[in-house]
């Protein structure tokens, strides 16, 4: 589940009513270190001792740096990838991001993003949102002491391996059907290669687009990120199915007018969604989520 905290204003009400989410360029966020990472380029040599050579081999599918086949074919392989290194900066600038939290009872999130319990929090089904979009994934934000290091050479190898395994899987699958052969084991190897390269590519995206300083860890943030070619910094609006809204939590200090507006929107547009309330608990600094009466 994803939880988005909001103050009550014409934009947040319109977004809810129209079942849409706004994704923005990272430069509009309040963290001045958004999407800052160290970018490495240029394939390392066989004699590289920085660890980059080992990273390339792992992305290629070799676990040991002294693997004979890897060493004998390395120069030829990286030559075949000449010009394949992606423009990491362009990836970052093209991404559009919206932010969520992991839970609806985060006191600091109610204070910082929902107007001190005067706003509201929407609970979304993550799968229903992602399934309705293209070029979109959800990432758990990493909190770190230093900016991430992203290697364009590693990404080039991962993209190549993903493409190679997909092509090989399709060819073997077609051949097995035509000849009525059992090639389950061979297909499983290519399928594992596809999954492995995809997972590692997503890890690099997480480093690029979803890594923040440790000071922000209280947000327990998840990010919905859409990556597609674009030339400016303008945000985008993304629509989601109404069934993706599971509940709307009203802050205890919300005004009567805002409460009535939200209840009306939810009742009219999201009949299966629950309405709840976030209340302060006597004798503690906790916020509890209870059914709305």
Secondary structure, DSSP 8 states (H G I E B T S, - for coil): -EEEEE--SHHHHHHHHTTEEEEB-GGGSS-TTTT-EEEE-S---TT--SSHHHHHHHHHT---TT-HHHHHHHHHHHHHTTT----HHHHHHHEEEEEEES-S--HHHHHHTTTTTTSEEEEE-HHHHHHT-SSEEEEE-EEESS-EEEEHHHHHHHHHHHHHHHHHHHHHHHHHHHHT---HHHHHHHHHHHHHHHHHHHHHHHHHHSEEEGGGGGG-EEEEEEE---SS---EEEE--GGGEEEEEEETT--HHHHHHHHHHHHHH-TT-EEEEEEE-TTSS-EEEEE--
